[in-house]
Amino acid sequence: MEHHRAIVLANGDPVAGTPALPDRATVIAADGGLSLAAPLGLRVDLVIGDMDSVDEDDLEQARRSGTRVERHPAEKSITDLGLALDAAIAGGATDITIVGGSGGRLDHLIANAMLIGSERYSTVAIRWLTGAESVMVAGPGRTAEIAGEAGNVVSLIPVGGAAQGITTTGLRWPLNGGGLAPGSTRGISNEMIGAEAAIEVDDGVLLIVHEGGG
């Protein structure tokens, strides 16, 4: 996989505007996420999933254009997004941008958020563009670097346990080696004070939600 970058298209509402996507990346559609490819001007390398939400005409057209299709049983223990992320990593990706995946079912939205923050994907940099927001992951060795503008809302949400040794720069209410416990709302609705911000974590995992970060 050239440059170790992948774009994963997830089924759900389209993102707002024209998102900034990496160049020369492998593109993987998770089932119905294939519908996002044409509006974004992307050629899909792989469609993966149980194919319960993809448009069959779109799928056939993609197949004819050389897209590989990997169909999985409907009764499986992993979501289509999980399959797509695993395929990206198996192909050598160390930097993954997920597009879509919001809207529709609340359980899918929560599961997607927990998925990208799981230990399973701790070795890759993940950015999730969903609706008008972006989500990044910060953990040991994974600094979340945010580009935006003053006033953008940034929320820090611990997943999988407490996050400790949190150091932020570029946020209105800084954390200097502090911690956030599961269920804490202390990290909600912070604000950027300039065009850049960064979050580092010594132990644990944070989901960083950036409003207007698409």
C-alpha positions in Angstrom: 0.0 0.0 0.0 1.7 3.2 -1.2 2.5 5.7 1.6 0.6 3.4 4.0 -2.6 5.5 3.8 -6.1 4.3 3.4 -9.6 5.9 3.1 -12.5 3.9 4.5 -16.0 4.8 3.3 -18.6 3.9 5.9 -22.3 3.7 5.3 -24.3 6.7 6.7 -24.9 10.4 6.1 -22.5 12.2 3.8 -20.0 14.5 5.4 -20.5 18.3 5.1 -18.7 20.2 2.3 -15.6 18.8 0.6 -13.4 17.0 3.2 -9.6 17.1 2.9 -8.6 13.6 2.1 -5.1 12.1 1.7 -3.7 11.7 -1.8 -2.6 8.3 -3.2 -4.5 6.3 -0.7 -6.1 2.9 -1.0 -9.9 3.3 -0.9 -12.0 0.7 0.9 -15.8 0.9 1.0 -17.6 -0.8 4.0 -20.7 -2.1 2.3 -23.1 0.8 1.6 -20.3 3.2 2.1 -19.7 2.7 -1.6 -22.3 5.3 -2.3 -20.0 8.0 -0.9 -17.3 7.3 -3.5 -18.7 9.1 -6.6 -19.6 12.4 -4.8 -16.0 12.5 -3.4 -14.5 11.6 -6.8 -12.9 8.4 -5.4 -12.2 5.1 -7.2 -12.8 2.2 -4.8 -10.2 -0.6 -4.6 -12.2 -2.9 -2.3 -15.8 -3.2 -1.2 -16.1 -5.4 1.9 -19.1 -6.5 4.0 -22.2 -8.6 4.0 -23.7 -6.4 1.2 -27.0 -5.8 2.9 -27.0 -2.0 2.4 -25.0 -1.5 -0.8 -26.9 -0.6 -4.0 -26.6 -3.6 -6.3 -26.2 -1.4 -9.5 -23.4 0.6 -7.8 -21.7 -2.7 -6.8 -21.9 -4.1 -10.3 -20.6 -1.0 -11.8 -17.7 -0.9 -9.3 -16.9 -4.6 -10.1 -16.8 -3.9 -13.8 -14.4 -1.0 -13.2 -12.0 -3.4 -11.5 -13.0 -3.0 -7.8 -12.5 -6.1 -5.8 -15.6 -7.3 -3.9 -15.2 -9.3 -0.6 -18.6 -10.6 0.6 -19.0 -11.8 4.2 -21.9 -13.7 5.8 -24.6 -11.6 7.4 -24.2 -13.6 10.7 -20.7 -12.3 11.7 -19.1 -11.1 14.9 -17.7 -7.9 13.5 -19.3 -4.9 11.7 -18.6 -4.0 8.1 -16.5 -1.0 9.3 -14.4 -3.4 11.4 -13.9 -5.6 8.4 -12.8 -2.6 6.4 -10.4 -1.3 9.0 -8.9 -4.8 9.3 -8.5 -5.0 5.5 -6.7 -1.6 5.5 -4.3 -2.7 8.2 -3.7 -6.0 6.5 -2.7 -4.0 3.4 -0.1 -2.1 5.4 -2.0 1.1 6.3 -0.7 3.0 9.3 -2.8 6.1 8.6 -6.6 5.7 8.1 -9.2 8.3 7.3 -12.8 7.1 7.8 -15.6 9.0 6.0 -19.2 8.7 6.9 -20.7 6.3 9.4 -23.1 8.8 11.2 -26.9 8.9 10.9 -29.3 6.1 11.1 -28.9 3.8 14.1 -27.6 5.1 17.4 -26.1 1.7 18.3 -24.0 1.8 15.1 -22.8 5.3 15.9 -21.7 4.4 19.4 -20.2 1.1 18.3 -18.2 2.9 15.6 -16.8 5.4 18.1 -15.8 2.7 20.5 -14.3 0.7 17.7 -11.8 3.3 16.6 -10.8 3.9 20.2 -10.2 0.2 20.9 -6.9 -1.5 21.6 -7.3 -3.4 18.3 -6.4 -0.3 16.3 -3.8 1.2 18.8 -1.0 0.9 16.2 -2.6 3.1 13.6 -3.5 6.8 13.3 -7.2 7.1 12.7 -9.3 10.2 11.7 -13.0 9.8 11.4 -14.9 12.4 9.4 -18.6 12.2 10.3 -21.2 14.8 9.5 -19.8 18.3 10.3 -17.3 16.9 12.9 -14.1 14.9 12.9 -13.0 12.4 15.5 -9.4 11.5 16.3 -7.8 9.2 18.8 -5.1 10.2 21.4 -3.2 7.7 23.4 0.4 6.8 24.4 2.5 7.5 21.4 -0.5 8.9 19.4 -0.7 12.7 19.7 -3.9 14.2 18.3 -3.0 17.3 16.2 -6.0 19.5 15.3 -6.2 22.1 12.6 -9.1 24.5 12.8 -9.8 28.1 14.0 -10.4 29.9 17.2 -13.7 29.1 18.7 -14.0 25.6 17.3 -15.4 23.2 19.9 -13.2 20.3 21.0 -14.4 17.6 23.4 -12.2 15.0 25.1 -13.9 11.7 25.9 -12.1 8.8 27.7 -12.9 5.3 26.4 -12.0 1.9 27.8 -11.0 3.3 31.2 -9.4 6.4 32.7 -7.1 8.6 30.7 -4.1 9.9 32.6 -1.3 12.4 32.0 -3.3 14.5 29.5 -1.5 17.5 28.2 -3.2 20.0 25.9 -2.0 22.9 23.9 -4.0 25.5 22.0 -7.2 24.9 24.1 -9.0 27.6 26.2 -9.1 25.3 29.3 -5.8 23.4 29.4 -5.0 20.1 31.0 -1.4 19.9 32.3 -0.9 16.2 33.1 -4.4 15.8 34.4 -6.8 12.9 34.0 -10.3 12.1 32.9 -12.4 9.2 34.3 -14.9 7.2 32.3 -18.3 9.0 32.4 -16.6 12.4 33.2 -18.0 15.3 31.3 -15.2 17.6 32.3 -13.6 17.4 28.8 -16.8 18.4 26.9 -17.0 21.6 25.0 -13.5 23.0 25.3 -12.5 25.6 22.6 -9.5 26.2 20.3 -7.8 29.5 20.9 -6.0 29.6 17.5 -5.6 27.6 14.3 -3.8 24.6 16.0 -4.3 22.4 19.1 -2.7 19.2 20.3 -3.6 16.6 22.9 -1.1 14.1 24.4 -2.0 11.2 26.7 0.5 9.2 28.8 -2.0 6.4 29.7 -5.4 5.4 28.4 -7.3 6.5 25.3 -9.2 9.7 24.4 -11.6 10.3 21.6 -11.2 13.9 20.4 -14.3 15.3 18.8 -13.7 18.5 16.8 -16.7 20.4 15.7 -16.2 21.9 12.2 -13.2 19.6 11.7 -14.3 17.9 8.5 
